[in-house]
Amino acid sequence: MADSLWGLAAAAAGEGRLVRSARLLGAEEAFRREGRVPFRIAAAERHDTVLSDLRRGLEGAAFAAAWREGLAMGREDALAYALADHMPGVATG
């Protein structure tokens, strides 16, 4: 699930939806911490690039707030949030 959250976060960033992307990356971080899911080495550089772009695109406080919101999401809320764009009617918590 962590890789899927990352992929959706990268897509959101590419669409200019930076707050959504930061929330998804925060949720991804929480998921990795909880499940002790490591990064794949090949993905780590791309992950860092997306994070750097987000930090440049969002004011520090906006990035931090969105990141914290993502970290605070439980698995079900993170999944619902991630799918909300693709499945109308899915509650976003």
N, C-alpha and C positions, 0 to 999 in steps of 0.2 A: 504494500500500500504506500510506503514511503516514496518509492520511485514514481508511482502514479501521481501522488501529490506534487512531487517535484516537477513532473512533466506538465501538469496543469498550471502550476505556478509560472513556469517558463513561458507557456503559451499566453497566459494572462499578461505577463510582462511585455511580451512581443506585441500584444494588442494595445499596450499603453494603459492597462488596468493595474496600476502599480500597487494600490492598496490591497486589492484582491490577491495579487501575487505575494505580497508580504505576509498576508494572513495565511495563505496556503503554505508558504515556506516555514512560518512559525509552527503550523500544525505538523508539517513534515518533521521538523526538529523534535517536537514533543514525541511523535511516534517513534523516531529513531532512539531517543533517550529511553523511552519506556520499554521498547522491545530490544534494545541494544543492537539495533540494525546498523551495521557499518555502511559507509559510503563505498561504492565501487570506485576504485582509483580512477578509472576512465571518466566517471561522471563528476568527480570532485572539482576539476577545473571549470567545467561548464556551470556547476552549482555556484562556485565563487564568482564567476562572471555575472550571473544573474543577480546575485546578492549585491555586488558592486554597482551594477546598473540601477538597482532599486534604491540603494543608499544615495546615489547621485540624483535620482529622479524625484525622490520624496524628501521633504524636510525631515530633519532628524527626529523630531517629536512625532511626526506622522508615521514614519517608518517604525519607530519604537512602539507606538500604540498598536499598529496593525500586527506587528510581530507578537506582542503580548497577547492580543486577542487570539491569534492562531495557536500560540502555546497553551492557552487556557481551554481550547476546544478538546472535548473528549473524542474518542474514535468515531462514535456515531455522528456527532456534530460536524466533525471534520469531513467525514464522508458525505454527509448531506450538503454541506457548503460546497464541496468540490463538485458535486453532481448537479447542483441547483441550476447552473447555466444550461445543462444538457438534458435535464429531465424536469419540465414544468410541473409544478405542484409539489415538488420535494421541499419539505420544510428546512429552513436553514438555521434552526436552533434559536 
